[in-house]
Amino acid sequence: MKCAFVTVGTTSFDELIASVSTDASVQIFKNLGYTRLVLQIGRGKVIPEPINTESFILEVYRYKNSLKEDLQRADLVISHAGAGSCLETLEKGKPLVVVINEKLMNNHQLELAKQLHKEGNLFYCTCSMLPGLLQSMDLSTLKSYAPGQPEKFSAFLDKVVGLQNKN
């Protein structure tokens, strides 16, 4: 059973949830061989109707104490660009597509996604580009993220948010 997991963390990202749950997007997931789509919608106002047929399941929930189980089961993770969600997914060695929330101005999420994309760890896009990316991306080209280097990650985050070490 091939599973895609979509997470928005503790925030809301209605545009992403709406985008992945359209009939067209569900059809793309089916065409790619996914039989299960799990949506973690956080505080969102968009609440897609669950689907439970023999060939496809769409699950929806707001929060769980831990996303560990969903990340474990996922063959693909689609996430907002929150640092915690990105890092947790990459450390589990899961293919990751980060969707940038264009409505968040002045956020550092785009910088983080760009850097991790440059290093070959993930794909990133906007909501409108997601269906095309899902159909064209080659997950085998992604490089695994070297876990256990929080200092490297925090140094990068410091640089992005302008807290560079002035030594």
C-alpha positions as CSV (number, residue, x, y, z in Angstrom):
1,M,0.0,0.0,0.0
2,K,1.7,3.2,-1.2
3,C,1.0,6.2,1.0
4,A,1.4,9.9,0.6
5,F,1.4,12.1,3.8
6,V,0.6,15.8,3.7
7,T,1.4,17.9,6.8
8,V,1.0,21.5,7.7
9,G,2.3,21.2,11.2
10,T,0.6,23.3,13.9
11,T,-0.4,26.1,11.5
12,S,-3.0,26.3,8.8
13,F,-2.2,26.1,5.1
14,D,-5.7,25.8,3.5
15,E,-4.4,26.4,0.0
16,L,-2.1,23.3,0.2
17,I,-4.9,21.1,1.7
18,A,-7.4,22.3,-1.0
19,S,-4.8,21.7,-3.7
20,V,-3.9,18.1,-2.8
21,S,-7.5,17.1,-2.2
22,T,-9.1,18.1,-5.5
23,D,-10.4,15.4,-7.7
24,A,-7.6,16.1,-10.2
25,S,-4.9,15.8,-7.5
26,V,-6.4,12.6,-6.1
27,Q,-6.4,11.2,-9.6
28,I,-2.7,12.1,-10.0
29,F,-1.9,10.2,-6.7
30,K,-3.8,7.2,-8.0
31,N,-2.0,7.4,-11.3
32,L,1.3,7.4,-9.5
33,G,0.3,4.2,-7.6
34,Y,-0.7,5.7,-4.3
35,T,-3.6,4.0,-2.5
36,R,-3.6,6.1,0.6
37,L,-3.4,9.9,1.1
38,V,-3.2,11.2,4.7
39,L,-3.8,14.9,5.4
40,Q,-2.8,16.5,8.6
41,I,-4.6,19.9,8.4
42,G,-3.7,21.7,11.6
43,R,-5.8,24.7,12.3
44,G,-7.1,24.8,8.7
45,K,-10.6,25.7,7.7
46,V,-10.5,23.4,4.6
47,I,-11.6,20.0,5.7
48,P,-11.8,17.5,2.8
49,E,-14.3,14.7,2.8
50,P,-12.6,11.4,3.7
51,I,-12.6,8.7,1.0
52,N,-12.7,5.0,1.7
53,T,-13.0,2.8,-1.3
54,E,-11.4,-0.5,-2.2
55,S,-8.8,1.2,-4.3
56,F,-8.1,4.5,-2.4
57,I,-8.3,5.9,1.1
58,L,-8.1,9.6,2.0
59,E,-7.7,10.3,5.8
60,V,-8.0,13.7,7.4
61,Y,-7.0,14.8,10.9
62,R,-6.0,18.0,12.7
63,Y,-3.3,17.0,15.2
64,K,-1.7,14.0,16.8
65,N,0.8,13.9,19.6
66,S,3.4,12.7,17.1
67,L,3.6,12.4,13.4
68,K,6.2,9.7,13.7
69,E,3.8,6.9,12.7
70,D,2.5,8.8,9.6
71,L,6.0,9.7,8.6
72,Q,7.1,6.0,9.0
73,R,4.3,4.8,6.8
74,A,4.7,7.4,4.1
75,D,6.3,6.7,0.8
76,L,6.2,10.5,0.0
77,V,5.8,13.4,2.3
78,I,4.4,16.8,1.2
79,S,4.9,19.4,3.8
80,H,4.7,23.1,4.5
81,A,8.2,24.6,4.8
82,G,8.4,24.6,8.6
83,A,11.9,23.7,9.8
84,G,10.7,21.0,12.2
85,S,8.6,19.2,9.6
86,C,11.4,19.3,7.0
87,L,14.1,18.1,9.4
88,E,11.9,15.3,10.9
89,T,11.0,14.0,7.4
90,L,14.5,14.2,6.0
91,E,16.0,12.5,9.1
92,K,13.6,9.6,8.6
93,G,14.9,9.3,5.0
94,K,11.6,10.0,3.4
95,P,11.2,11.7,0.0
96,L,10.0,15.3,0.6
97,V,8.2,17.9,-1.4
98,V,8.0,21.2,0.4
99,V,5.2,23.5,-0.7
100,I,5.9,27.2,-0.1
101,N,3.1,29.3,1.4
102,E,3.2,32.4,-0.8
103,K,0.8,34.2,1.6
104,L,3.5,34.3,4.3
105,M,5.5,37.4,3.6
106,N,9.1,37.8,4.8
107,N,9.3,34.2,5.9
108,H,12.5,32.2,6.0
109,Q,10.8,29.0,4.8
110,L,11.7,29.7,1.1
111,E,15.4,30.1,2.0
112,L,15.4,26.8,3.9
113,A,13.6,25.0,1.1
114,K,15.9,26.5,-1.6
115,Q,19.0,25.5,0.4
116,L,17.9,21.9,1.0
117,H,16.8,21.7,-2.7
118,K,20.2,22.9,-3.8
119,E,21.8,20.2,-1.7
120,G,19.5,17.7,-3.5
121,N,17.5,16.7,-0.3
122,L,14.0,17.7,-1.5
123,F,11.8,19.2,-4.2
124,Y,9.9,22.4,-3.6
125,C,7.2,24.3,-5.3
126,T,4.1,26.5,-4.8
127,C,0.6,25.1,-4.6
128,S,-0.2,25.9,-8.2
129,M,3.0,24.0,-9.4
130,L,2.4,20.9,-7.2
131,P,0.3,18.8,-9.6
132,G,2.9,19.3,-12.3
133,L,5.8,18.5,-10.0
134,L,4.1,15.4,-8.7
135,Q,3.8,14.1,-12.2
136,S,7.3,15.0,-13.4
137,M,9.6,14.5,-10.3
138,D,12.0,11.6,-10.0
139,L,12.3,10.7,-6.3
140,S,15.3,8.5,-7.1
141,T,17.4,11.7,-7.7
142,L,17.0,12.9,-4.1
143,K,20.1,12.6,-1.9
144,S,19.6,11.3,1.6
145,Y,20.0,13.9,4.3
146,A,22.8,13.3,6.7
147,P,21.1,13.1,10.1
148,G,22.7,13.9,13.4
149,Q,24.2,17.2,12.4
150,P,21.9,19.6,14.3
151,E,24.8,22.1,14.6
152,K,25.1,22.4,10.8
153,F,21.3,22.9,10.5
154,S,21.2,25.5,13.3
155,A,24.1,27.3,11.8
156,F,22.3,27.4,8.5
157,L,19.1,28.6,10.2
158,D,21.1,31.3,12.1
159,K,22.5,32.5,8.7
160,V,19.1,32.6,7.1
161,V,17.4,34.5,9.9
162,G,20.4,36.9,10.2
163,L,21.9,35.7,13.5
164,Q,25.3,35.0,12.0
165,N,28.1,34.4,14.4
166,K,30.2,37.5,14.4
167,N,33.4,35.9,15.7
